[in-house]
Amino acid sequence: MPHRAFIGVGSNLGDRKANIAEALDRAGKLAGSRIVRTSSLYESEPHGNAKTWFVNAAFELETEFSAAELLKRLKAIEQVMGRKRVKGKKWGSRIIDLDILFFDSQVVSSRTLKIPHPEVPRRRFVLLPLAEVAPQVTHPELGQTVSQILATTKDTKRVVLMPPH
């Protein structure tokens, strides 16, 4: 039986919309996987060391991969697309970022993978697109739906729905 994963995607370098489209295309072509639904695009004020605004989205993926294997495949997509990780620089600019937000109702805490993604409740740029594709999905640790978490997040950074092409 396939797993149900929710993935956050973001870009703030180069052609941000094209980067998101390419990442979605590549994720949809992973063996044993298919994209079920994709959110609209949102432009969001940067966090951390990044200077330019991000374009963000979220999508639901049905996949045969385990969470750890899916993470490997998503990191491979980032690498192929030119993502450079800078040691000690968290939340910097990036051509593409793919994060597993939820994976079934699993809770995973390893050195390389944390599910649900720890920043979900604190990031409006994650919650808005996620609420579009999974409003009633329940956070396995908080026991609240994505919509409930969005309604109570303390994040005040601006996130703006982008017009369709």
Secondary structure, DSSP 8 states (H G I E B T S, - for coil): --EEEEEEEEE-SSSHHHHHHHHHHHHHTSTTEEEEEE---EEE---TT--S-EEEEEEEEEESS-HHHHHHHHHHHHHHTT----TT-TT---S-EEEEEEETT--EE-SS-EES-TTGGG-HHHHHHHHHH-TT-B-TTT--BHHHHHHH------EEE----
